[in-house]
Amino acid sequence: MTLFEKIRCLLTFGQGVALPLPELSADTTPTQLFEQWFNDAKKSGVLLPEAMSVSSCNADGQPSSRMVLLKDYDEDGFVFFTNYASRKSHELNDNSKVALLFHWNVLQRQIRIEGTVEKISRQESADYFHSRDRGSQVGAWASKQSQKLKSDNELKERMSHYQEKFSQGEVPHPEFWGGWRVKPHAIEFWQGRANRLHDRICFEQKNDSWSQHKLHP
Ligand SMILES: Cc1cc2nc3c(=O)[nH]c(=O)nc-3n(C[C@H](O)[C@H](O)[C@H](O)COP(=O)(O)O)c2cc1C
């Protein structure tokens, strides 16, 4: 079987096999449904089920997207970690409006999240930073994320410099590195169904409570 045939087989596997959206009660929160779907994605064997796209906008309104890893979530939002001097962080500082996207193709599921970002506390960022492997901690110091690389050697030299500098004891948590929390105000769950008659359910937050409605596919 060719790679293309295998991929098509996986994609059509969901057709008609995928379950419809569960019946939701009026007080189901999108976080509860997210948890069910995220657990399904983890069980499905998808590589990096926590990978999600983050879209930000620059001052001209030009959107840009990139993948990051979801590290935490609860009713307050969805957390990822990055360099606070990176392109995405500059854009999020200037414009806190943000969109996240998950796609788990074997499950024929997509989740779209729209909201605003805020930085998590220094302590939370430091705790997570120190839970990472040492190489990633030193790498965070070495990388001037999103800046132009002067030469191929620049990064290697910076990595060697910080490996030596932090050869003893704990690697300090850099000021310029930490987490963003995406506080959602709209979340859409998309379940692929046969004949392109997909299920879409949207949650919208108004006055601290969530309303639900469905959309045509
Ligand atoms: C699967 C995947 C996961 C990633 N996870 C992260 C992450 O958690 N944090 C991060 O800063 N970059 C992550 N990256 C790299 C980003 O996609 C991106 O290249 C980097 O953050 C710089 O983006 P920016 O220049 O737009 O700020 C990941 C890339 C991939 C493909």
The ligand as an SDF file (V2000), in Angstrom:
LIG
                    3D

 31 33  0  0  0  0  0  0  0  0999 V2000
    4.6970   20.3660   16.8260 C   0  0  0  0  0  0  0  0  0  0  0  0
    5.3870   21.6630   17.1770 C   0  0  0  0  0  0  0  0  0  0  0  0
    5.3560   22.0980   18.4880 C   0  0  0  0  0  0  0  0  0  0  0  0
    5.9720   23.3120   18.8370 C   0  0  0  0  0  0  0  0  0  0  0  0
    5.8750   23.7330   20.1270 N   0  0  0  0  0  0  0  0  0  0  0  0
    6.3630   24.9560   20.4550 C   0  0  0  0  0  0  0  0  0  0  0  0
    6.1390   25.4950   21.7580 C   0  0  0  0  0  0  0  0  0  0  0  0
    5.4830   24.8780   22.6250 O   0  0  0  0  0  0  0  0  0  0  0  0
    6.6430   26.7280   22.0230 N   0  0  0  0  0  0  0  0  0  0  0  0
    7.3460   27.4530   21.0900 C   0  0  0  0  0  0  0  0  0  0  0  0
    7.7920   28.5550   21.4070 O   0  0  0  0  0  0  0  0  0  0  0  0
    7.5550   26.9720   19.8540 N   0  0  0  0  0  0  0  0  0  0  0  0
    7.0730   25.7610   19.5000 C   0  0  0  0  0  0  0  0  0  0  0  0
    7.2430   25.2750   18.2210 N   0  0  0  0  0  0  0  0  0  0  0  0
    7.9560   26.1380   17.2380 C   0  0  0  0  0  0  0  0  0  0  0  0
    6.9490   27.1960   16.7080 C   0  0  0  0  0  0  0  0  0  0  0  0
    6.0920   26.6070   15.7400 O   0  0  0  0  0  0  0  0  0  0  0  0
    7.6520   28.4180   16.0850 C   0  0  0  0  0  0  0  0  0  0  0  0
    8.5670   28.0220   15.0920 O   0  0  0  0  0  0  0  0  0  0  0  0
    8.4070   29.2430   17.1290 C   0  0  0  0  0  0  0  0  0  0  0  0
    7.6740   29.3520   18.3400 O   0  0  0  0  0  0  0  0  0  0  0  0
    8.6990   30.6450   16.5950 C   0  0  0  0  0  0  0  0  0  0  0  0
    7.4890   31.2770   16.2340 O   0  0  0  0  0  0  0  0  0  0  0  0
    7.3770   32.8730   16.0810 P   0  0  0  0  0  0  0  0  0  0  0  0
    8.6270   33.2990   15.3660 O   0  0  0  0  0  0  0  0  0  0  0  0
    6.1520   33.0900   15.2560 O   0  0  0  0  0  0  0  0  0  0  0  0
    7.2620   33.4610   17.4530 O   0  0  0  0  0  0  0  0  0  0  0  0
    6.6610   24.0740   17.8450 C   0  0  0  0  0  0  0  0  0  0  0  0
    6.6870   23.6010   16.5300 C   0  0  0  0  0  0  0  0  0  0  0  0
    6.0670   22.4250   16.2020 C   0  0  0  0  0  0  0  0  0  0  0  0
    6.0860   21.9650   14.7650 C   0  0  0  0  0  0  0  0  0  0  0  0
  1  2  1  0
  2  3  1  0
  2 30  2  0
  3  4  2  0
  4  5  1  0
  4 28  1  0
  5  6  2  0
  6  7  1  0
  6 13  1  0
  7  8  2  0
  7  9  1  0
  9 10  1  0
 10 11  2  0
 10 12  1  0
 12 13  2  0
 13 14  1  0
 14 15  1  0
 14 28  1  0
 15 16  1  0
 16 17  1  0
 16 18  1  0
 18 19  1  0
 18 20  1  0
 20 21  1  0
 20 22  1  0
 22 23  1  0
 23 24  1  0
 24 25  2  0
 24 26  1  0
 24 27  1  0
 28 29  2  0
 29 30  1  0
 30 31  1  0
M  END
$$$$
